[in-house]
Amino acid sequence: MNLTLVDDIRRIPAHSWDALSGPAGLYLCHQWLAAQQDDPTAQVRYALVHDDGLLIAAVPLHVVDSEPNDLYRVHEVVPGRPPVRTLLAGARRGYLNAPLLHPALTPDRRREALHHLVTAVRSLAAAEQAQPWWLYVTDTAATELADVCGTEPVRLNEDARIPLPGSTFADYLAGLPSRRRVAIRRERRAFAEAGYELRTLRLSQCAEAVGALAAQLQARHGHPADPAFMTRLMRDQADGMADSGVVIAAFAEEHMVAFSLFYRHAGTLWLRSTGYDYAQLRGAHEYFNLVYYLPIEDAYAQGATALHLGMESLRAKTLRGAVTSPLWALEGS
């Protein structure tokens, strides 16, 4: 096995990278990482392990200069850790992470390839005088990394996704308890009766409106955000992701009052963002409809088999059929 480092994911064939990243999901796919690569708050390298010319393992390595997201500041999420220069191994956005390993590897070869990745993490961290960490690592990956790194995982949160059996929204409902089915039908009926106009848009068509509503959501949860900054983020995301982001939006009198932004990737619908003009809402369960029910309808229409929802609000998610799995932090030194 040969270990190399490159500084531009666009030099790595997308099909080779995505042969590894498929099970890991949107936030480790080639397109998403290429879209995030020029973020000025970190320097990124990619550790690659080849065997007979085939890419069998990989991991992005982010040497963080400044972290705008407090949920990616190690000292904010891992108890007892001081603020120090950090190298984040793997995904740096999306709260879902794993080392990328070829699915055809035998257990012994898998461990050997993972050892090479861990060596790359430690070597770059030492050269950059940074502390290496893996954040929001999936359950299985945390077990493998703990074995190779010799460090104990720290539980951070839980990841949630809703499996979508069958082929229609009715099939989704059928898998829920009867009381929950009644509640969902009531919430959907109230939303329909509120009289919103629903539109499905590309992110590039509505980046300014989406940015303004996302800023309102951030402020409501104690994270004030500049609408102009959020709009730039949305425009950059639309450009970087080849405008593949899909926006489901509710309009009242030609004014967008609520939206959800998601991506279709590897048979799953990935919820990325949501936002609301709280003063203009009509008390019609807008959040549940924009974040769960309308995306589930879209997922079925596209043949997807799951809706990925991520962290937080876990009770609301599990009540609507989500299954959860732990997310971990591991020190990489």
N, C-alpha and C positions, 0 to 999 in steps of 0.2 A: 504494500500500500504506500502511496505517495501523498504527502501533505503539502499543499501550497496555499498561499494567500494572494488574493487579487483585490483591487480597490474599486472595481466597477462591475456590478452584476450584469450589466449589458454586454460584458465580454463572455458571459457564461450562457450557453444555449438554453433558451427558456424550456425546451422539452426535457433537457437533462435535469435541470433544477426541479421542474414540476413533477418529474418521475419520483422524486423524493418527498416533495412538499404536499402531495395530494392528501394524505391522511391528516396533515397538520392544519390544513384549512387556509382561508383567505389571507391571513396576516403573515404567512410565510411563503406565499406564492411569488413567483418571479415578478409578475406585473405590479403587485402591491409594493414589494421591496424596491423595485426600480422607481416607483412613484415617490417613495420616501427617501431615496438615497441622498438627495441634495439638501436635506434638512440641515441648516447651518449650526444646529445646537450639538451635533455629534459628528465624529469622524468614523466612517464605516469601512470595515474590511470583511472579506468573505473567506472563511477557511474551507478548503475543498480537499476531500480525500478521494483519490482515484485508484482503481485497481484494474490493471490491464487496459487502461484508457477509458474505463467506465467510471462515471461519477457515482460513488456509493455512499458518500456522507458529506454534509455541509452544514455550516452555521454562520449567520451574520454576526459580526462583532462590532459593537458600538462603543467607542470611547467617548464618553459624554462630557461635553464642555459646560453645558448648562441644561438643566432639565425643567421645561416649563410645566410638566404634569407631575403633581405631587404624588400620584399613585405609581410613578416610576422612579421616585427618589427612595433609595433603599432605606435611608435612615427614617423615612416617614412611614414605611410599611413593615419593616422588620424591627421588632423591639430591641433596644439596647445597642443599635449600631450607630456610630458617629457619622456625620456628613464628611465623606472623603471622595476623592476622584474615583469614578466608577467606570468599569467596562461591563456593559450589559451584553450577555450572550443570547443570541436568538432574536425573536421578535421584540420590538421596542414600542409597538402600538397594538392595541386590540385586546390585551389582557389574555392572550392564549399563546402558549409557547411550547416548543419541544425541539431537541436536536433532530436534524433531518438525516434519516438512515434509509437505505434502499430496502424495500419490503422483502426482497428475495434473499437477504443475507441470513446465513445460519446464525444461531445464538452466539457461537464463538466468534464468528467474523463480525457480527454486530457489535459485540463488546470491544473487539480490537479497533474497529472503525471509530467507535465512540471515544475510546482512549486517545486516538489521534486528535479528535476534536477538542477534548479537554486539554490536551497538551498545547494546542494552538491558543486556546483561551488563556491559559496560564502564561505562555510565553509573551503574547502581546500585552497582557496586563502588566507583566514585569517590566517590559520595555517602556510602557507608557506610565509607569508608576501609578497604576490604578488597581482598585480592588475588583476582582471579577465576581459577577453574580448572574444567576439565571432567575428570572422573575416570571410568575404566572405559568409555571410548568405543569403540564398535565400529570395525572396520577401515575400512569405507567412510566412516562419519561422520568419523573422524579425518582422512582425506584431505581431505574437504570443509572441515572446520574449519581445518585447517592452511593451506589456500589463502586462506581469508577472514581468519583471525586473524594470519597471517604468523608463526606460531610452529611449532617442530618438535615433533612428538609424542614422548612418552617411553613406551616399552613397559612395562606394569605386570604383566600376567599373560595367561592365556588362558581363554576361555569355552568350555564343553563342552556339547554336546547329543547325544542319541542319536536319529538318524532311525529311524522305525518303519515299514518297508515292509509291504505286504500288510495282513492283517487279523487275524493271530493271533500268539501268542508263538512258534509254530513258524516263522513267516515271519521274525521277528526272528532266531531262532537260525540259520536257513538262510543268513543273510548273514555269518556269522562263520566263521573258520577251524575246521577239524574239531577240533583240539586244544582250542580255546576252548569249542566246543559240549560236548565231553566234560566239561570242568571245570565249566561252568555246570550241567549236569545233575547232577553230583556235589554241588555246593553246594546246589542246590534239594532234592535227595533228603535230604541231611543235615539241612536245616532242617525238612523235613516230618517226619522221623523223630524230631526233638527233642521233638515233642509239644506245642508251643505252641498256645494257642487264639488264633486270629486274629479281630480285630474291626475293622470300618470304622466310624469315629465322626466326628461333627462336633467341631470344636475346642472349642466351648462345653461339650461333654459331658465333656471330660477335660483342661481347661486346667491344673489343678493337677498332675496326674500328668505331663503333657507338660513343664510348666515344670521339675519336679524332675529329669527325665531329661535335658532340654536343659542344665541347670546342671551335671550330671555330665559331659556331653560337653565343655562349656567348660573345666571344671576339669582334665580329662584332657589337654587341649591347652594348658594353661598360662594360661588366662584364667578365674580363679575368678569364679563368679557366684552371687549369692544366689538360692536356689530361689524365695523369695517374690517377688523382683523379676522373675524369668523368668516366673512364673505371671501376674503383672500384665501383662507384655508379651503373653502369649498371650491373656488375656482381652480386652485392648484390641484385639488384632488380630482376634479373633473378632467383636467388636462392630463395628469399623471396616469389616470385609470382609463384613458381613451374614452371618456364619457360613458362608461359602462354603469355608473351609478343610476339607480332608478328611484325616483321620488314619487311617493303617493301623497297627494296634498288635498286638504280640505279648504275650499274657498267660501267666503261669505261676502257677497256684493263685490266680486272681483278682487278681494283682498285675501291673500293666503293667511289662514289663521292656525293651521297645524300641518305637520308633515312628518313622514318617516322616510329615511334614506337607507337603501339596502343594496347589496350586491348579490348576484347569482353566481355561485362558484361551487363546482364539484358536487352538484346535486343538493346543495344546501342554499337557503336564502339567509344572508348574513345581515342582520340589522346593524347599521353603522351609526345612525344619528336620528334624533327626533327633536322637535321644538314646537312652541305654542305661543300665540298671542293671547295671553291669559285674560286680558280685559275683554276680548271679543268672543271667547268661548261661550257656548250655550248650555253648558252643564249636561252634555249628552255622551259622557263616557268617551271623550275624544281620544284620550291616551290609550285605552284598551283597544279601541277600533283601529287606530293608526299603527300601533306597535304590534298587535297580535292578529286581529281578525282579518283585516284587509291584506296584510302580508301573507297570511296563511292561504287566503283565496288565491293570491298571485302565485304562491309556491305550488299549489295544486295545478294551476293553469300551465305552469312551466315544467311540470313533472318532477319537482323537487321533493325530497323525502324528509326534510327537516328544516326548521326555522331556528337559527342560532341567535341567542339573545344575550349571551355574555353574563357579566356579574351584576350584583345589586338587585334590589326589589325581588328577592328570590321567592318570597311568599306569593306575590302576585303571579309570578311565572309558574310556580309549581301548581297553584290552583287552576291554571289553564293548561296543564298537561306537561309542563317541562320536567325533564330529568336533570339532575345536577351531578357534578363531579368535582372533587377538590382541585384547587390550584395551589402550587407550592413555590417557595423561594429556596434556592440553594446557593451557598457560597462556593465559588469555583476554584478557590485556592487550595 
